[in-house]
Amino acid sequence: MLEIVKKYVVDAHNNRLAVEIDIETFGKIEEILENYGLYRLMIEDNDPESLSLDRAKEY
């Protein structure tokens, strides 16, 4: 599991307003989300039409 080191931005009353993470962690989170989105798109593709190898190469 990805360990996320967080720093909180607070107001004068110590209420949390935002979270700060390092850019490397942000990049990993972004990659995970993109991969998950691609995975969901691939498994939810309900288009029954598939291309032959030759048609795919032409496309």
N, C-alpha and C positions, 0 to 999 in steps of 0.2 A: 504494500500500500504506500502511496506517495505521502511522505511526511511534509506538512505545510507549516512553515514557521511564519506566524502572523504578528504584525504590529498593528495596534489599534490607534486610530486618530480619534481623540475625544474632545468634547467642548469644555467650557469653563466649569460645568457641573459634573464632569467626568462621565457624561453620556457618550457611548460609542457612536461615532458618525461614519467611520469608514475603516477598511482593512487595507493594510499595505503588505504586499508580498514581493519577494525579489523577482527579478526579470526571468531568471532561469526556471523558477517554479511556475511562473505565469506561462512560459513557453511550453512546459510539460503539460499543464492543464489544458492549454489551447490544443495541443496535439491530441490529447486523449479525447477531447470533445469532438474534434474533427473526425478522428477515426471512428468514434461511436456513431456519429451522424452518417458517415459513409457506410458503415456496417448496417445500420437500420435501413438506409436507402436500398442496399443490395438485397436484404432479405424481404423487404416489403414490395419489391418490384413485381407487380401483378400482370405485367405485359406478357401474354402467352407466346407472342411472336418472337422467335429467335432467329438469328442469322446463321447461314451456313458459313463455313470457314472462308470460302471464296467471296461471298457477299460481304463478310466482315472486312476482309482485306481491301475490297473495292471501296467500302465506306470510309 
